[in-house]
Amino acid sequence: MLALLGGFLVKLLGSGIAAPVLEYFKQRDASGRDIAVAGIDADRQRDLATLQGVVEANKLKVASQAAYPWIVYLIAVPPAMHAAGIYFDSLPFWTPWGAHVVGAWGVPKPPAPYDDWQGKILLSFFVVAPVVQAIRTGAAALARR
């Protein structure tokens, strides 16, 4: 009789109460796993969309830079040549043909608003642009690490 009662209690507790509790925990673990998988997939899709956007932006940058490479020289070369003429005309130096007299070339300084513009153009092309490129290269090297 005690064995029958014990067997009944084990069956009741084993399949009647424990089975639904265990099933609940299995469902909870499965739903947690499904939520984590969905989150990973959402992150993957977001990262993929971001990467595709960056690639498209870089393609547009490359296309626009390659379209007008001559404009950089059109803007930078005349002020650079004029500034070089002014600087070299203000320096005494020796050549195989004799000594250069300061001011012999007679290169005038640009008028008031243009001298400031010439300085800014030269600064942007020959000082700022290389520094910006060096910073970009350094940042890209750090990002790869």
Secondary structure, DSSP 8 states (H G I E B T S, - for coil): -HHHHHHHHHHIIIIIIIHHHHHHHHHHHHHHHHHHHHHHHHHHHHHHHHHHHHHHHHHHHHHHHHH-THHHHHHHHHHHHHHHHHHHHTS--EETTEE--TTSS------HHHHHHHHHHHHIIIIIHHHHHHHHHHHHHHHH-
